[in-house]
Amino acid sequence: MNRMADFIDKNERSRRRFVSDVSHEMKTPMTTIGGFVDGILDGTIPPEQEKQYLRTVSAEVQRLSRLVHSMLSISRFEEGTYAPDFERLDITNLLITTLLLFEQKVERKELHVEGLDVCPRTFAEVDRDLIQQVFYNLTENAIKFVNRGGTLFLAVDSDETQAHVHIRNSGEGLTEEEISHVFERFYKTDESRGKDTTGVGLGLSIVSRIMLLHKGTVTVKSVKGEYTEFIVSMPLTQS
């Protein structure tokens, strides 16, 4: 009876965690879709560019569908029953494609985007949708906390065995205490600062779990008052 009770409790906690994760992750593509559709309706996006943005909306709708599938996959991973769908991809191109989804937010905050114009094409064996979710979560987080008119730096490099993706934003930065907790579920930085802290918590927790699936890592370094940088490292090939 005790084993049965433990099993039921574990399943219930897993179910609640899954619902929470899906709710959080669905919010991001829905925000992108809503922003572009509103831009078309209110005339912010000129008529000659409508088709271009509708293609982005269509891609996000498809990504939303894949995202639900991916979250189900992560739930299965936590149960020990999931293997990612690895394929050899140009992760530099995937990072650029992901950044373009934030075009309006970048322009709204008058950000300077640096680094991608000199990034080499880098190929690695990854699960496309899961790795794009990693890039999406980290880019969204960087844009949310960058200072207005600040700098967003993205880069990709590799060594003999691993690819490394760097996403760095100028701004307030993190303390050592905050760095030690950012990958914990629902962790938020000091709310007394009066800033939006929703980007530090569940999204980063999901990033760390996806990287475990890829036998990779995600680390963070920051200098208070200057910058915060997330570094995603993944094997070039999967065993």
Backbone as CSV, one residue per row, in Angstrom:
resi,resn,N_x,N_y,N_z,CA_x,CA_y,CA_z,C_x,C_y,C_z
1,MET,0.825,-1.207,0.000,0.000,0.000,0.000,0.862,1.262,0.000
2,ASN,1.970,1.209,0.763,2.868,2.366,0.777,3.493,2.608,-0.593
3,ARG,3.892,1.518,-1.267,4.470,1.649,-2.601,3.444,2.197,-3.573
4,MET,2.216,1.728,-3.458,1.149,2.216,-4.332,0.901,3.705,-4.090
5,ALA,0.893,4.106,-2.829,0.679,5.518,-2.492,1.810,6.381,-3.043
6,ASP,3.043,5.894,-2.925,4.189,6.633,-3.464,4.090,6.755,-4.984
7,PHE,3.667,5.688,-5.640,3.533,5.688,-7.096,2.473,6.700,-7.536
8,ILE,1.339,6.696,-6.849,0.259,7.631,-7.186,0.708,9.074,-6.953
9,ASP,1.408,9.296,-5.844,1.897,10.639,-5.537,2.898,11.109,-6.588
10,LYS,3.789,10.213,-7.028,4.776,10.565,-8.050,4.091,10.923,-9.363
11,ASN,3.087,10.151,-9.749,2.357,10.425,-10.986,1.624,11.755,-10.915
12,GLU,1.042,12.057,-9.754,0.311,13.314,-9.602,1.260,14.495,-9.687
13,ARG,2.433,14.394,-9.064,3.419,15.473,-9.137,3.929,15.644,-10.558
14,SER,4.110,14.531,-11.265,4.551,14.592,-12.659,3.496,15.264,-13.537
15,ARG,2.217,14.936,-13.279,1.130,15.535,-14.057,1.073,17.041,-13.840
16,ARG,1.160,17.464,-12.587,1.105,18.893,-12.286,2.281,19.630,-12.910
17,ARG,3.451,19.016,-12.851,4.638,19.637,-13.435,4.472,19.783,-14.939
18,PHE,3.936,18.748,-15.582,3.735,18.798,-17.033,2.757,19.903,-17.415
19,VAL,1.632,20.007,-16.726,0.647,21.049,-17.019,1.256,22.434,-16.843
20,SER,2.047,22.600,-15.782,2.698,23.886,-15.530,3.680,24.229,-16.642
21,ASP,4.487,23.247,-17.046,5.479,23.477,-18.097,4.816,23.847,-19.422
22,VAL,3.800,23.089,-19.806,3.118,23.352,-21.078,2.484,24.736,-21.071
23,SER,1.838,25.094,-19.971,1.198,26.407,-19.877,2.225,27.520,-20.061
24,HIS,3.385,27.359,-19.446,4.435,28.377,-19.545,4.994,28.457,-20.957
25,GLU,5.314,27.305,-21.546,5.973,27.300,-22.846,5.038,27.682,-23.991
26,MET,3.740,27.423,-23.861,2.798,27.809,-24.913,2.615,29.316,-24.974
27,LYS,2.890,29.978,-23.865,2.680,31.426,-23.808,3.584,32.174,-24.776
28,THR,4.814,31.679,-24.977,5.764,32.420,-25.795,5.390,32.452,-27.280
29,PRO,5.116,31.320,-27.942,4.706,31.426,-29.340,3.363,32.130,-29.505
30,MET,2.465,31.989,-28.540,1.178,32.677,-28.637,1.355,34.191,-28.574
31,THR,2.330,34.644,-27.775,2.624,36.076,-27.705,3.156,36.578,-29.037
32,THR,4.050,35.791,-29.658,4.593,36.164,-30.962,3.498,36.241,-32.010
33,ILE,2.644,35.228,-32.046,1.541,35.208,-33.012,0.637,36.414,-32.810
34,GLY,0.260,36.674,-31.558,-0.619,37.801,-31.265,-0.004,39.126,-31.664
35,GLY,1.309,39.279,-31.420,1.981,40.534,-31.751,1.992,40.816,-33.236
36,PHE,2.287,39.795,-34.039,2.329,39.992,-35.486,0.931,40.208,-36.067
37,VAL,-0.054,39.453,-35.569,-1.425,39.631,-36.061,-1.940,41.031,-35.722
38,ASP,-1.683,41.480,-34.490,-2.094,42.833,-34.091,-1.392,43.883,-34.949
39,GLY,-0.116,43.638,-35.279,0.622,44.572,-36.114,0.028,44.708,-37.502
40,ILE,-0.481,43.598,-38.032,-1.140,43.638,-39.346,-2.485,44.360,-39.249
41,LEU,-3.234,44.069,-38.190,-4.567,44.658,-38.050,-4.528,46.154,-37.786
42,ASP,-3.556,46.613,-36.996,-3.535,48.044,-36.663,-2.671,48.870,-37.617
43,GLY,-2.104,48.213,-38.638,-1.356,48.951,-39.647,0.101,49.196,-39.310
44,THR,0.572,48.712,-38.148,1.983,48.877,-37.804,2.870,48.183,-38.825
45,ILE,2.438,47.016,-39.280,3.145,46.288,-40.338,2.555,46.728,-41.682
46,PRO,3.350,47.305,-42.586,2.834,47.785,-43.872,2.310,46.637,-44.732
47,PRO,1.329,46.924,-45.595,0.699,45.876,-46.418,1.688,45.045,-47.226
48,GLU,2.748,45.687,-47.728,3.691,44.937,-48.565,4.499,43.914,-47.767
49,GLN,4.467,43.998,-46.433,5.197,43.043,-45.604,4.288,42.039,-44.912
50,GLU,2.988,42.159,-45.156,2.042,41.290,-44.454,2.291,39.811,-44.729
51,LYS,2.551,39.459,-45.986,2.749,38.055,-46.323,3.965,37.487,-45.596
52,GLN,5.020,38.300,-45.504,6.231,37.861,-44.803,5.926,37.531,-43.346
53,TYR,5.153,38.396,-42.692,4.852,38.176,-41.278,3.827,37.065,-41.087
54,LEU,2.922,36.906,-42.057,1.971,35.803,-41.965,2.692,34.463,-42.077
55,ARG,3.774,34.435,-42.847,4.569,33.202,-42.920,5.192,32.894,-41.550
56,THR,5.612,33.953,-40.865,6.159,33.763,-39.520,5.082,33.257,-38.570
57,VAL,3.870,33.828,-38.680,2.747,33.377,-37.854,2.462,31.903,-38.119
58,SER,2.456,31.527,-39.405,2.203,30.135,-39.767,3.267,29.222,-39.166
59,ALA,4.527,29.664,-39.231,5.615,28.853,-38.670,5.458,28.706,-37.161
60,GLU,5.004,29.777,-36.489,4.821,29.712,-35.042,3.652,28.810,-34.658
61,VAL,2.599,28.810,-35.467,1.469,27.903,-35.215,1.952,26.458,-35.296
62,GLN,2.765,26.179,-36.311,3.308,24.826,-36.444,4.238,24.502,-35.277
63,ARG,5.032,25.495,-34.864,5.938,25.268,-33.734,5.161,25.026,-32.452
64,LEU,4.019,25.703,-32.310,3.180,25.513,-31.135,2.708,24.067,-31.056
65,SER,2.328,23.538,-32.213,1.898,22.146,-32.259,3.049,21.208,-31.907
66,ARG,4.227,21.500,-32.460,5.387,20.658,-32.159,5.800,20.791,-30.715
67,LEU,5.601,21.987,-30.161,5.986,22.234,-28.777,5.215,21.335,-27.817
68,VAL,3.909,21.220,-28.048,3.102,20.349,-27.193,3.640,18.921,-27.262
69,HIS,3.983,18.505,-28.489,4.555,17.168,-28.662,5.881,17.053,-27.913
70,SER,6.699,18.112,-27.995,7.996,18.090,-27.336,7.855,18.008,-25.825
71,MET,6.880,18.766,-25.280,6.680,18.744,-23.840,6.208,17.370,-23.382
72,LEU,5.381,16.737,-24.188,4.994,15.366,-23.885,6.228,14.469,-23.877
73,SER,7.135,14.748,-24.825,8.357,13.954,-24.910,9.218,14.148,-23.669
74,ILE,9.317,15.396,-23.197,10.109,15.661,-21.994,9.505,14.951,-20.797
75,SER,8.156,14.938,-20.731,7.493,14.229,-19.647,7.858,12.749,-19.685
76,ARG,7.899,12.200,-20.896,8.298,10.804,-21.047,9.764,10.606,-20.676
77,PHE,10.589,11.605,-20.990,12.006,11.526,-20.613,12.155,11.411,-19.105
78,GLU,11.378,12.221,-18.370,11.476,12.189,-16.916,11.033,10.845,-16.368
79,GLU,10.201,10.146,-17.155,9.783,8.811,-16.748,10.762,7.752,-17.244
80,GLY,11.766,8.188,-18.024,12.765,7.266,-18.539,12.335,6.506,-19.768
81,THR,11.373,7.056,-20.542,10.840,6.310,-21.690,10.971,7.070,-23.002
82,TYR,11.845,8.098,-23.059,11.918,8.928,-24.265,13.336,9.046,-24.801
83,ALA,13.465,8.976,-26.127,14.735,9.236,-26.793,14.512,10.338,-27.824
84,PRO,15.338,11.397,-27.839,15.154,12.501,-28.792,15.307,12.036,-30.240
85,ASP,14.745,12.806,-31.144,14.850,12.536,-32.577,16.034,13.343,-33.121
86,PHE,17.221,12.773,-33.046,18.421,13.502,-33.440,18.570,13.556,-34.960
87,GLU,19.007,14.721,-35.444,19.364,14.883,-36.848,20.487,15.911,-36.938
88,ARG,21.258,15.836,-38.008,22.379,16.761,-38.180,21.854,18.090,-38.710
89,LEU,22.026,19.167,-37.925,21.452,20.461,-38.275,22.498,21.559,-38.194
90,ASP,22.273,22.605,-38.995,23.058,23.829,-38.901,22.482,24.644,-37.748
91,ILE,23.095,24.563,-36.584,22.533,25.231,-35.407,22.723,26.749,-35.483
92,THR,23.699,27.223,-36.264,23.845,28.669,-36.455,22.618,29.226,-37.158
93,ASN,22.187,28.543,-38.209,20.992,28.971,-38.936,19.755,28.887,-38.050
94,LEU,19.673,27.859,-37.224,18.536,27.710,-36.325,18.492,28.846,-35.309
95,LEU,19.657,29.283,-34.834,19.732,30.399,-33.897,19.277,31.702,-34.563
96,ILE,19.704,31.921,-35.808,19.300,33.123,-36.546,17.793,33.121,-36.775
97,THR,17.259,31.974,-37.190,15.815,31.845,-37.419,15.030,32.153,-36.154
98,THR,15.528,31.685,-35.028,14.858,31.934,-33.751,14.900,33.415,-33.393
99,LEU,16.035,34.062,-33.604,16.170,35.486,-33.291,15.176,36.322,-34.100
100,LEU,14.930,35.952,-35.354,14.013,36.709,-36.206,12.594,36.740,-35.647
101,LEU,12.252,35.775,-34.823,10.926,35.765,-34.206,10.754,36.921,-33.224
102,PHE,11.870,37.499,-32.794,11.837,38.594,-31.817,12.096,39.957,-32.461
103,GLU,11.932,40.035,-33.767,12.266,41.263,-34.495,11.586,42.496,-33.907
104,GLN,10.294,42.392,-33.640,9.567,43.551,-33.118,10.072,43.962,-31.741
105,LYS,10.355,42.990,-30.883,10.833,43.308,-29.540,12.213,43.943,-29.588
106,VAL,13.055,43.469,-30.501,14.394,44.041,-30.662,14.293,45.496,-31.100
107,GLU,13.412,45.756,-32.064,13.242,47.124,-32.548,12.625,48.017,-31.482
108,ARG,11.669,47.477,-30.725,10.985,48.265,-29.705,11.961,48.729,-28.616
109,LYS,12.928,47.888,-28.282,13.895,48.257,-27.248,15.166,48.891,-27.826
110,GLU,15.167,49.073,-29.160,16.288,49.734,-29.840,17.612,49.050,-29.527
111,LEU,17.619,47.737,-29.695,18.798,46.954,-29.336,19.800,46.858,-30.480
112,HIS,21.061,46.709,-30.125,22.115,46.434,-31.090,22.399,44.935,-31.037
113,VAL,22.226,44.255,-32.164,22.469,42.814,-32.230,23.830,42.588,-32.869
114,GLU,24.687,41.866,-32.176,26.051,41.652,-32.641,26.396,40.169,-32.622
115,GLY,27.385,39.812,-33.428,27.964,38.478,-33.365,27.561,37.527,-34.471
116,LEU,26.285,37.513,-34.833,25.802,36.501,-35.770,26.371,36.667,-37.173
117,ASP,26.743,37.886,-37.545,27.237,38.114,-38.908,28.597,37.461,-39.154
118,VAL,29.285,37.094,-38.101,30.602,36.454,-38.273,30.608,35.013,-37.764
119,CYS,29.443,34.493,-37.418,29.371,33.121,-36.897,29.549,32.113,-38.032
120,PRO,30.409,31.112,-37.863,30.543,30.064,-38.883,29.344,29.120,-38.842
121,ARG,29.064,28.500,-39.955,28.038,27.449,-39.964,28.559,26.295,-39.117
122,THR,27.743,25.875,-38.165,28.156,24.828,-37.242,27.085,23.753,-37.198
123,PHE,27.486,22.525,-37.449,26.532,21.418,-37.485,26.688,20.539,-36.251
124,ALA,25.536,20.107,-35.742,25.535,19.196,-34.593,24.306,18.304,-34.698
125,GLU,24.373,17.158,-34.047,23.239,16.236,-34.031,22.330,16.598,-32.852
126,VAL,21.138,17.126,-33.173,20.227,17.618,-32.144,18.796,17.252,-32.498
127,ASP,17.916,17.377,-31.527,16.479,17.320,-31.765,16.051,18.745,-32.111
128,ARG,15.623,18.965,-33.347,15.376,20.317,-33.856,14.448,21.128,-32.951
129,ASP,13.296,20.597,-32.630,12.307,21.364,-31.872,12.763,21.643,-30.442
130,LEU,13.416,20.661,-29.828,13.868,20.877,-28.454,14.984,21.914,-28.386
131,ILE,15.937,21.845,-29.324,17.028,22.822,-29.315,16.513,24.211,-29.686
132,GLN,15.544,24.292,-30.594,14.989,25.613,-30.883,14.292,26.174,-29.652
133,GLN,13.685,25.318,-28.849,13.057,25.799,-27.619,14.104,26.341,-26.650
134,VAL,15.267,25.707,-26.617,16.380,26.213,-25.801,16.770,27.612,-26.280
135,PHE,16.979,27.760,-27.604,17.361,29.063,-28.159,16.276,30.099,-27.897
136,TYR,15.020,29.685,-28.041,13.896,30.614,-27.851,13.854,31.102,-26.404
137,ASN,13.919,30.182,-25.474,13.828,30.563,-24.058,14.970,31.487,-23.640
138,LEU,16.186,31.182,-24.094,17.336,31.992,-23.701,17.328,33.356,-24.391
139,THR,16.899,33.397,-25.655,16.823,34.683,-26.360,15.731,35.554,-25.767
140,GLU,14.586,34.957,-25.465,13.504,35.706,-24.839,13.959,36.273,-23.497
141,ASN,14.660,35.472,-22.751,15.149,35.904,-21.443,16.137,37.063,-21.582
142,ALA,17.043,36.950,-22.568,18.049,38.000,-22.784,17.400,39.315,-23.181
143,ILE,16.401,39.256,-24.066,15.731,40.472,-24.517,14.902,41.084,-23.387
144,LYS,14.321,40.248,-22.564,13.487,40.748,-21.472,14.299,41.568,-20.473
145,PHE,15.559,41.150,-20.234,16.340,41.799,-19.191,17.441,42.731,-19.708
146,VAL,17.556,42.888,-21.029,18.557,43.808,-21.567,18.101,45.246,-21.331
147,ASN,19.054,46.147,-21.144,18.707,47.557,-20.982,18.301,48.158,-22.325
148,ARG,17.390,49.135,-22.302,16.947,49.793,-23.541,18.152,50.407,-24.249
149,GLY,18.233,50.144,-25.566,19.366,50.633,-26.328,20.632,49.832,-26.100
150,GLY,20.501,48.721,-25.396,21.653,47.898,-25.055,22.065,46.960,-26.174
151,THR,22.898,45.998,-25.814,23.486,45.089,-26.802,23.075,43.648,-26.540
152,LEU,22.704,42.972,-27.605,22.405,41.544,-27.579,23.480,40.872,-28.428
153,PHE,24.254,40.002,-27.817,25.356,39.338,-28.517,25.072,37.838,-28.602
154,LEU,25.112,37.301,-29.829,24.895,35.875,-30.043,26.048,35.336,-30.878
155,ALA,26.565,34.186,-30.498,27.690,33.611,-31.221,27.636,32.094,-31.154
156,VAL,28.242,31.459,-32.147,28.357,30.002,-32.184,29.807,29.658,-32.513
157,ASP,30.390,28.753,-31.755,31.729,28.258,-32.074,31.778,26.779,-31.711
158,SER,32.871,26.143,-32.024,32.973,24.709,-31.747,34.430,24.312,-31.560
159,ASP,34.621,23.171,-30.902,35.944,22.566,-30.812,35.843,21.189,-31.456
160,GLU,36.722,20.286,-31.114,36.744,18.986,-31.782,35.536,18.123,-31.457
161,THR,34.925,18.349,-30.299,33.849,17.451,-29.872,32.511,18.148,-29.606
162,GLN,32.529,19.456,-29.352,31.312,20.137,-28.940,31.083,21.443,-29.689
163,ALA,29.808,21.799,-29.803,29.405,23.121,-30.293,28.991,23.958,-29.096
164,HIS,29.258,25.253,-29.172,28.951,26.158,-28.063,28.161,27.354,-28.597
165,VAL,27.031,27.625,-27.990,26.190,28.754,-28.366,26.205,29.760,-27.220
166,HIS,26.510,31.011,-27.536,26.603,32.068,-26.529,25.474,33.081,-26.754
167,ILE,24.722,33.373,-25.726,23.667,34.387,-25.786,23.886,35.330,-24.607
168,ARG,24.267,36.578,-24.932,24.649,37.527,-23.884,23.899,38.842,-24.064
169,ASN,23.461,39.417,-22.956,22.814,40.719,-22.996,23.494,41.670,-22.015
170,SER,23.572,42.932,-22.429,24.060,43.946,-21.502,22.940,44.263,-20.520
171,GLY,23.280,44.877,-19.402,22.233,45.236,-18.451,22.649,45.042,-17.015
172,GLU,21.643,44.784,-16.186,21.851,44.751,-14.741,22.700,43.592,-14.259
173,GLY,22.623,42.466,-14.962,23.392,41.304,-14.550,22.797,40.598,-13.343
174,LEU,23.478,39.542,-12.891,23.007,38.728,-11.780,24.057,38.661,-10.680
175,THR,23.604,38.488,-9.460,24.511,38.282,-8.342,24.914,36.807,-8.296
176,GLU,25.931,36.489,-7.523,26.351,35.099,-7.359,25.220,34.256,-6.788
177,GLU,24.443,34.818,-5.881,23.318,34.100,-5.287,22.268,33.776,-6.348
178,GLU,21.967,34.740,-7.204,20.972,34.512,-8.258,21.467,33.491,-9.266
179,ILE,22.752,33.552,-9.616,23.321,32.597,-10.566,23.172,31.163,-10.059
180,SER,23.322,30.978,-8.760,23.254,29.627,-8.188,21.843,29.048,-8.215
181,HIS,20.837,29.892,-8.506,19.451,29.414,-8.457,18.688,29.521,-9.784
182,VAL,19.264,30.134,-10.818,18.452,30.477,-11.994,17.835,29.281,-12.699
183,PHE,18.423,28.086,-12.562,17.871,26.921,-13.254,16.862,26.151,-12.404
184,GLU,16.568,26.655,-11.226,15.563,26.016,-10.386,14.167,26.410,-10.851
185,ARG,13.256,25.482,-10.762,11.884,25.745,-11.179,11.265,26.846,-10.319
186,PHE,10.639,27.807,-11.015,9.880,28.889,-10.391,10.745,29.874,-9.606
187,TYR,12.075,29.749,-9.714,12.907,30.722,-9.011,12.788,32.083,-9.683
188,LYS,12.678,33.149,-8.877,12.623,34.510,-9.387,13.649,35.351,-8.651
189,THR,14.236,36.301,-9.397,15.176,37.197,-8.750,14.411,38.168,-7.870
190,ASP,15.097,38.996,-7.147,14.521,39.909,-6.163,13.419,40.774,-6.768
191,GLU,12.179,40.502,-6.389,11.056,41.221,-6.969,10.973,42.664,-6.492
192,SER,11.742,43.003,-5.452,11.700,44.370,-4.955,12.283,45.347,-5.963
193,ARG,12.968,44.826,-6.979,13.530,45.706,-7.990,12.452,46.254,-8.917
194,GLY,11.272,45.668,-8.831,10.174,46.174,-9.636,10.280,45.851,-11.097
195,LYS,10.986,44.763,-11.433,11.076,44.401,-12.840,10.391,43.056,-13.068
196,ASP,10.100,42.788,-14.339,9.454,41.535,-14.698,10.457,40.411,-14.476
197,THR,10.099,39.449,-13.656,11.023,38.351,-13.366,10.530,37.021,-13.890
198,THR,9.526,37.029,-14.756,8.963,35.758,-15.205,9.932,34.980,-16.068
199,GLY,10.949,35.629,-16.627,11.884,34.925,-17.487,12.923,34.130,-16.734
200,VAL,13.021,34.316,-15.447,14.009,33.573,-14.657,13.265,32.539,-13.835
201,GLY,13.269,31.274,-14.278,12.515,30.263,-13.546,12.193,29.071,-14.406
202,LEU,10.933,28.888,-14.724,10.496,27.681,-15.407,11.141,27.519,-16.776
203,GLY,11.223,28.611,-17.557,11.821,28.522,-18.888,13.253,28.043,-18.843
204,LEU,14.031,28.521,-17.872,15.427,28.113,-17.751,15.541,26.697,-17.201
205,SER,14.609,26.318,-16.352,14.587,24.941,-15.858,14.385,23.961,-17.005
206,ILE,13.490,24.311,-17.915,13.229,23.458,-19.079,14.459,23.388,-19.973
207,VAL,15.159,24.512,-20.128,16.396,24.529,-20.907,17.393,23.514,-20.354
208,SER,17.583,23.506,-19.051,18.561,22.599,-18.453,18.155,21.144,-18.653
209,ARG,16.866,20.861,-18.615,16.398,19.482,-18.804,16.567,19.040,-20.258
210,ILE,16.328,19.955,-21.204,16.523,19.623,-22.614,17.996,19.333,-22.891
211,MET,18.885,20.100,-22.267,20.314,19.871,-22.492,20.769,18.533,-21.903
212,LEU,20.134,18.103,-20.823,20.429,16.767,-20.310,20.094,15.702,-21.352
213,LEU,18.987,15.910,-22.054,18.589,14.986,-23.121,19.653,14.910,-24.215
214,HIS,20.355,16.021,-24.435,21.368,16.087,-25.487,22.772,15.772,-24.976
215,LYS,22.862,15.315,-23.730,24.167,15.051,-23.115,25.030,16.309,-23.150
216,GLY,24.380,17.462,-23.041,25.074,18.741,-23.070,24.891,19.490,-21.765
217,THR,25.292,20.741,-21.759,25.206,21.566,-20.557,24.748,22.975,-20.914
218,VAL,24.227,23.681,-19.928,23.971,25.112,-20.049,24.520,25.768,-18.792
219,THR,25.354,26.772,-18.979,25.966,27.475,-17.857,25.702,28.970,-18.000
220,VAL,25.887,29.690,-16.914,25.660,31.136,-16.934,26.808,31.829,-16.214
221,LYS,27.198,32.971,-16.776,28.169,33.824,-16.090,27.688,35.265,-16.228
222,SER,28.020,36.074,-15.247,27.502,37.438,-15.228,28.428,38.340,-14.426
223,VAL,28.489,39.593,-14.851,29.175,40.631,-14.094,28.131,41.656,-13.707
224,LYS,27.928,41.833,-12.422,26.880,42.716,-11.922,27.027,44.117,-12.516
225,GLY,25.934,44.597,-13.111,25.921,45.924,-13.699,26.468,45.984,-15.117
226,GLU,26.872,44.818,-15.679,27.452,44.834,-17.024,26.745,43.891,-17.999
227,TYR,26.712,42.594,-17.683,26.132,41.649,-18.649,25.767,40.337,-17.965
228,THR,24.971,39.545,-18.697,24.695,38.157,-18.325,24.836,37.324,-19.588
229,GLU,25.496,36.191,-19.488,25.714,35.335,-20.653,25.382,33.882,-20.322
230,PHE,24.575,33.273,-21.194,24.273,31.849,-21.106,25.059,31.132,-22.200
231,ILE,25.674,30.019,-21.849,26.470,29.246,-22.794,25.897,27.836,-22.861
232,VAL,25.448,27.461,-24.048,24.890,26.131,-24.288,25.932,25.305,-25.030
233,SER,26.290,24.164,-24.465,27.274,23.289,-25.090,26.643,21.936,-25.369
234,MET,26.899,21.420,-26.569,26.298,20.140,-26.960,27.282,19.343,-27.806
235,PRO,27.250,18.016,-27.732,28.145,17.207,-28.567,27.853,17.407,-30.053
236,LEU,28.905,17.365,-30.873,28.702,17.461,-32.327,28.004,16.210,-32.856
237,THR,28.271,15.082,-32.230,27.619,13.830,-32.613,27.111,13.138,-31.367
238,GLN,26.007,12.419,-31.508,25.404,11.703,-30.387,25.760,10.223,-30.492
239,SER,26.136,9.664,-29.363,26.452,8.233,-29.344,25.162,7.443,-29.425
